Amino acid sequence: MKGDRCYNIKLLGLIVLSIFSFQFSDLYASSVECVGIATQVVAGNDTTFVFKDEIHLRSTIGAVDWYTADGTLYASGAEEIYPDEGCYRVNGNSFCVQQYMGIDDLSFTVEPSCENTLLRVTGDISSRKHTYSLSYNALAWNTEAWVDSVAQQEGTLTPTIMLPPLYGQTPIRLCYDAEVRAKLGLDSACVEVMFLESEVKAVKHEMTSLATVRGEEGEKSNERNRPTSQTLITGSEYSGPLEVAFYSNPTPGALFYQWTIYKAAERIVTRNDKDIRYTFSEPGSYRVVCMVNNNECASDSTEMTVAVAESYLAVPNVFTPNGDGKNDEFRVAYRSLREFHCWVYNRWGHLVYEWTDPSRGWDGTINGRPAAEGAYFYVIRALGTDAAKDAAYSMKAVYKKKKANADEAVIGVYQLSGDINLLRGKNKR
């Protein structure tokens, strides 16, 4: 049974005449038509008729000569032919015919590498240009974790299709000739292969960091350049000692890790853990480098800069513990201290308060009762992270910050004393 007539090239010529550079006048004048269910595929100057059933062509004006594309006479004086797949010429003009490619006629294998993923396609795909669409899960970084992200790719089907490197298990689904099959009334033809985690070769990672904050949230307002909460390091200069956790965040194929921390050009730390934690005590600029790999592939190295500020200590001369939330405690402003001790005395020389955590202070009470207004005397001893490891206090005036030609022994050493005035004033709340 021949089925429905799908195209009459005589009528078709009116549509495609403006598209092709060559003329179809002779072809459609001969009224060659396809018999059965078929559809037309145009690629550049090439026209192919794809048949759902057997390939059957007919001339509506009677017998004509049919030639193959290379000029060989295929059939002489024939009104109808049932040719093989291929290209033919009638009256000097060319067209191709073929039968649709069935679902069992195509398969592919996956060849992963460090740089890309190759799909090796097998099947009869040489007779014309087949279209394809691919879908698979590509891991994407969402600032916190790797998540599945559907990736798609379309093109002309060739024996080798190149994809980006795959970093995790995913089904790879290849569908072909969707438009052609739809016109032929056929279901979609798709082939799927599961790419397993054991086949993963490529690796990559996203390095992140988290700074550890000392003390309670409300006790850090007097410390300069200290993150106010657990936070990602962003390259700003921070107070030391600064404890930071670094995370490699690798894709599933990673097996080995290499961390290197540099201070200037000097390598000071090398570790091989997946994640590391390090305390930056001394001032300076540090470079943290991470690389992950497996037995075959290595991820591009990533790096982060951590800057630790020089020490700093400043003491106010007045505080107002009246409960208005402003300057209610005697606190120092500081940065990058590794040791601190403050003593407060009344005018008779009696110790009324002392503390060793620079993020805290004196609230202006003695034994739970408000202290009298007036001047009190403080003594502070502190060491910055930039002080020498064997630095010691002396009775001399302390040099607080490094200057040209300064005595290196007193850099970061603080030995301060003076008056602090307690004024309650009026609570305006």
SVG drawing of the C-alpha trace seen along z (x, -y; Angstrom):
<svg xmlns="http://www.w3.org/2000/svg" viewBox="-3 -65 70 67">
<polyline fill="none" stroke="black" stroke-width="0.4" points="0.0,0.0 1.6,-3.2 0.0,-5.5 -0.5,-9.2 1.4,-11.4 3.7,-13.7 5.4,-16.0 5.0,-16.9 8.2,-18.5 6.4,-20.6 4.5,-22.3 7.6,-22.3 9.6,-24.3 7.5,-27.3 8.5,-27.2 12.2,-26.5 13.0,-28.6 14.0,-31.6 16.1,-29.6 18.4,-27.7 21.0,-29.2 20.2,-26.8 16.9,-26.6 14.3,-23.8 12.5,-24.7 13.5,-21.6 12.9,-19.4 9.4,-20.5 8.6,-20.7 9.1,-17.0 6.7,-16.6 8.8,-14.1 7.0,-13.2 7.5,-11.0 5.0,-8.3 4.1,-7.3 4.8,-9.2 7.9,-11.3 9.1,-14.7 11.6,-17.2 14.9,-18.2 16.8,-21.2 20.4,-21.8 22.1,-24.6 21.6,-23.7 20.9,-20.0 17.4,-18.7 16.6,-15.2 13.3,-13.4 13.0,-11.1 10.5,-8.2 8.7,-6.5 8.2,-3.3 10.0,-2.2 11.5,-4.8 9.2,-5.3 9.5,-8.1 7.2,-8.7 7.2,-11.0 3.7,-12.3 4.5,-13.1 5.5,-9.6 8.8,-7.9 12.0,-9.9 15.7,-9.0 17.0,-8.8 20.6,-9.3 22.7,-8.9 24.6,-11.9 27.8,-11.0 26.0,-10.9 25.5,-7.2 22.2,-6.2 20.1,-4.6 16.9,-3.9 16.0,-4.7 12.6,-5.7 11.0,-4.8 7.8,-6.3 8.4,-5.0 11.5,-3.8 12.2,-2.3 15.8,-3.5 18.3,-2.8 19.2,-5.6 21.3,-8.2 21.3,-11.2 19.8,-11.4 19.6,-13.7 16.6,-14.3 16.9,-16.8 20.1,-18.1 18.9,-18.9 19.7,-16.9 17.9,-15.7 18.5,-12.9 16.3,-10.2 16.6,-8.1 14.6,-6.1 14.3,-7.3 16.7,-6.0 15.1,-3.8 15.5,-3.8 17.6,-0.6 20.0,-2.1 21.9,-4.4 24.0,-4.1 26.8,-5.9 29.5,-5.4 31.1,-7.9 34.8,-8.6 35.6,-11.1 38.9,-12.9 40.3,-15.8 39.5,-18.4 36.3,-17.2 33.8,-14.3 33.6,-12.6 30.5,-10.7 31.3,-8.1 28.2,-7.7 27.7,-4.5 25.0,-3.9 24.2,-4.9 24.6,-8.7 26.7,-9.3 23.9,-9.5 22.7,-12.9 22.9,-15.4 20.9,-14.3 20.1,-16.8 20.4,-15.9 19.7,-17.3 21.5,-16.3 20.6,-16.7 22.6,-15.8 23.3,-17.1 26.2,-19.4 27.4,-20.3 27.2,-24.0 28.5,-25.9 25.8,-27.9 28.1,-29.7 27.6,-27.0 27.6,-23.6 27.7,-21.8 24.2,-21.2 22.8,-19.5 22.1,-21.9 20.5,-20.6 22.6,-21.3 21.6,-21.0 23.4,-20.9 22.1,-20.8 23.8,-20.3 24.4,-18.1 25.0,-14.5 28.5,-13.3 30.5,-10.2 32.1,-12.3 30.2,-14.8 32.3,-16.8 30.9,-17.9 32.5,-19.8 34.1,-17.6 31.7,-15.8 32.2,-15.9 29.6,-13.6 27.2,-10.8 24.5,-11.8 22.2,-10.3 23.1,-11.4 20.1,-11.5 20.6,-11.9 17.5,-12.5 17.8,-12.8 15.8,-14.1 13.0,-15.2 11.4,-17.5 11.7,-14.9 10.2,-12.2 7.3,-14.5 6.5,-15.2 6.5,-11.5 4.1,-10.8 6.8,-8.9 7.5,-9.0 10.8,-10.7 13.9,-8.6 16.2,-8.9 19.1,-6.9 20.2,-7.2 23.5,-6.2 24.1,-6.5 27.5,-8.0 28.6,-6.6 30.5,-8.2 33.2,-5.6 33.8,-6.8 34.5,-10.4 38.0,-11.6 37.8,-15.4 37.8,-17.3 37.4,-20.9 36.8,-22.7 35.7,-26.0 37.7,-27.3 35.8,-29.1 36.8,-30.3 35.2,-31.1 36.7,-33.3 36.1,-32.4 35.0,-35.4 36.2,-35.8 33.8,-36.6 30.1,-37.3 28.6,-39.3 28.0,-42.4 31.5,-42.4 33.4,-43.1 32.4,-46.7 35.7,-48.0 37.9,-45.7 38.9,-47.2 38.8,-45.2 37.3,-42.1 34.5,-40.3 31.3,-41.0 30.1,-37.4 31.3,-34.2 32.0,-35.4 33.8,-34.7 37.2,-36.3 36.9,-38.9 40.4,-40.3 40.1,-43.1 42.7,-43.6 41.6,-41.9 42.7,-41.9 44.9,-39.1 45.2,-36.5 42.7,-35.4 41.5,-31.8 40.2,-30.8 38.8,-27.5 39.4,-26.8 37.2,-24.4 38.2,-22.9 34.6,-22.0 35.7,-19.4 33.6,-17.6 33.1,-13.9 36.2,-12.7 38.7,-14.4 41.0,-12.1 44.0,-14.2 44.4,-17.7 47.3,-20.1 47.2,-23.3 50.0,-25.8 50.2,-29.0 52.7,-31.7 53.7,-34.8 55.2,-37.0 57.4,-34.6 58.0,-32.3 56.1,-29.0 55.1,-28.5 52.5,-25.8 51.9,-22.7 49.0,-20.3 47.1,-17.5 43.8,-17.5 40.5,-18.1 39.8,-21.1 42.2,-23.0 42.1,-25.5 44.9,-28.0 45.5,-30.9 47.2,-33.9 49.0,-35.5 51.6,-37.8 50.7,-40.9 51.3,-40.6 49.7,-39.5 49.2,-35.7 48.4,-33.8 46.5,-30.5 46.6,-28.2 44.5,-25.0 44.7,-22.3 42.8,-19.0 43.5,-16.0 43.0,-12.3 45.1,-9.7 44.5,-11.2 43.3,-14.8 44.1,-17.9 41.9,-20.9 43.1,-24.4 44.6,-25.8 42.7,-28.5 44.0,-31.0 42.8,-33.5 44.6,-36.4 44.4,-37.0 45.8,-40.2 46.4,-40.6 46.8,-44.2 49.5,-45.5 48.6,-45.9 46.8,-48.9 45.6,-50.1 43.9,-53.3 42.4,-54.3 39.5,-56.8 39.6,-59.4 35.9,-59.3 32.9,-56.9 29.3,-57.5 27.7,-54.4 24.1,-55.9 22.3,-53.0 21.7,-54.9 23.6,-52.4 26.3,-54.8 29.8,-54.6 28.4,-52.8 31.6,-50.9 35.3,-51.8 36.7,-49.9 39.8,-50.2 39.9,-50.2 42.3,-47.6 43.5,-45.4 45.7,-42.4 46.5,-41.8 47.7,-38.5 47.9,-39.5 46.0,-42.1 45.6,-43.1 44.0,-46.3 43.8,-47.4 41.6,-50.3 42.3,-52.0 40.4,-54.7 42.0,-57.9 43.2,-56.1 45.0,-53.5 42.6,-50.6 42.0,-48.2 38.3,-48.4 38.4,-46.3 40.6,-44.3 40.1,-42.3 42.2,-40.4 39.9,-40.2 40.2,-43.4 36.8,-42.9 35.3,-43.5 35.4,-46.5 34.4,-48.1 30.7,-48.9 31.4,-51.5 30.2,-49.4 32.1,-48.2 30.8,-45.0 27.6,-45.5 26.9,-49.1 27.4,-52.2 30.9,-53.7 31.2,-57.4 31.7,-59.8 35.2,-61.2 38.6,-60.2 40.1,-56.7 43.6,-55.6 44.2,-52.7 47.3,-50.7 47.4,-48.6 49.9,-46.1 49.4,-44.4 51.3,-42.7 50.4,-42.9 50.8,-40.0 53.6,-42.0 55.6,-42.1 58.7,-39.9 58.1,-36.4 60.3,-37.2 59.1,-40.7 58.9,-41.9 57.5,-44.9 59.7,-47.5 59.3,-50.6 60.1,-52.8 57.6,-54.7 56.2,-52.2 56.6,-52.7 53.2,-51.8 53.8,-51.8 56.6,-51.2 58.4,-54.3 61.6,-54.9 64.7,-54.0 62.5,-52.8 63.8,-50.2 62.6,-46.9 62.3,-45.4 59.3,-47.6 57.2,-47.2 53.8,-46.0 54.5,-46.3 52.0,-48.5 52.5,-49.7 50.0,-52.5 48.7,-54.4 46.5,-57.4 43.1,-58.8 39.7,-57.6 36.8,-59.9 33.5,-58.3 30.6,-60.7 27.1,-59.4 25.2,-62.4 21.5,-62.1 20.0,-59.0 18.2,-60.3 16.3,-57.2"/>
</svg>
